[in-house]
Amino acid sequence: PHPSEIHLRQRSILQNMDFEALSVAKALFAIGHEVANRLSRWRGLSAQVIHPPLGMHGFRNNSQGDYFFLPGRLHPWKRVDLVIDAVLQSNLALKLVIAGTGEAEKVLRIKAGSDPRIVFLGRVDDSALIDWYAKALAVPFVPLREDYGYITLEAFASEKPVITCADSGEPSRLVQHLENGLICAPSAQSIQA
């Protein structure tokens, strides 16, 4: 659905108020280069990047797992469908464990069908999240223009490589290709390769 005329006017008012407030600030900070670049591109404002720290602790590596772990909110812009398609198009015995909930969950479950290689956990608590990270082979995280992406940091804290896409925003800046993960094109075929 398209926004109504009143919603467009309200959004414009809020954007103008934001711009006025930001314009008089003595210094601007952004959580990542993705946000700093947006401020520069759309508002002509310069911001210093300060990456926030992890909010949780206790991450560890326990390399006994046989699955790829994809945690997070299940929303369309997180592009979980690309990873599901990569598994579905593969003949390999890949296992994908997905943790989280969100508006796209029903569609994603339908897309995965009855493929036994794809498991949906739903929401998991922090302790279980850390355990799932610890045993994963790698963490696919392929959002579109993500502002920051704590999933990348949590994977690194668990000593797991991250598979991300060239247009994934901040994760594609944090991942060093072939060092701590892989950066690929935003397609199921590229993720699969």
C-alpha positions, -999 to +999 in steps of 0.1 A: +000+000+000+011+035-008+012+062+019-017+086+020-013+123+013-015+131+050+012+105+059+034+120+032+029+155+047+036+143+082+068+126+071+079+157+053+073+178+085+093+153+106+121+152+081+123+190+081+123+191+119+151+165+120+172+184+095+168+217+114+179+200+146+208+182+130+220+214+111+227+233+144+245+204+161+282+211+168+291+175+160+272+146+145+279+109+151+266+079+132+265+042+141+282+033+109+294+044+075+260+035+059+242+061+081+270+086+077+269+083+039+231+088+040+234+120+060+260+133+036+241+122+004+206+133+014+213+162+038+248+174+031+258+167+067+291+152+079+291+127+107+318+108+125+314+071+127+314+055+161+304+018+161+285+008+192+297-021+213+280-055+216+251-055+241+256-091+252+286-111+264+296-147+267+300-155+230+323-185+223+333-209+196+323-246+198+330-259+163+310-291+166+279-279+146+269-288+111+247-258+102+246-223+090+229-200+116+207-171+105+194-151+135+174-119+135+142-102+126+123-118+097+115-088+077+116-085+039+147-061+038+167-087+058+165-109+026+163-142+044+146-155+013+179-152-006+196-176+018+166-200+018+167-200-021+204-207-019+197-238+002+168-249-019+188-246-052+216-267-037+220-304-039+244-303-009+234-315+025+234-279+038+215-272+070+201-237+077+189-228+112+168-196+113+161-179+147+137-150+150+102-138+141+088-110+120+063-100+094+079-121+067+080-153+087+049-169+072+061-163+036+096-176+044+082-208+060+061-213+028+091-207+006+112-233+027+083-258+023+091-292+038+128-291+030+143-308+061+175-288+057+158-256+068+147-253+104+128-224+120+134-220+157+112-189+163+123-165+190+152-178+212+164-164+244+199-148+247+215-180+262+202-202+234+212-176+209+248-177+221+247-216+220+234-216+184+262-191+174+288-212+191+281-244+172+275-228+137+297-233+107+291-197+095+265-169+097+247-157+066+236-121+070+225-105+038+202-075+045+197-046+021+216-015+032+218-024+069+225+005+092+249-015+115+241-051+120+248-065+154+245-100+139+279-094+123+295-085+156+279-114+174+292-138+148+327-124+150+325-126+188+317-163+183+346-167+159+323-174+130+327-162+094+299-140+080+285-144+045+271-110+034+263-092+002+280-063-015+249-041-010+243-051+026+254-018+041+276-018+072+281-056+073+298-054+039+322-029+054+329-050+085+335-082+067+369-086+051+364-109+022+382-143+026+395-132+060+365-132+084+338-140+059+326-137+023+311-108+004+290-119-026+265-106-050+229-103-038+216-135-054+209-170-043+234-183-068+262-162-055+254-170-019+253-207-027+287-206-044 
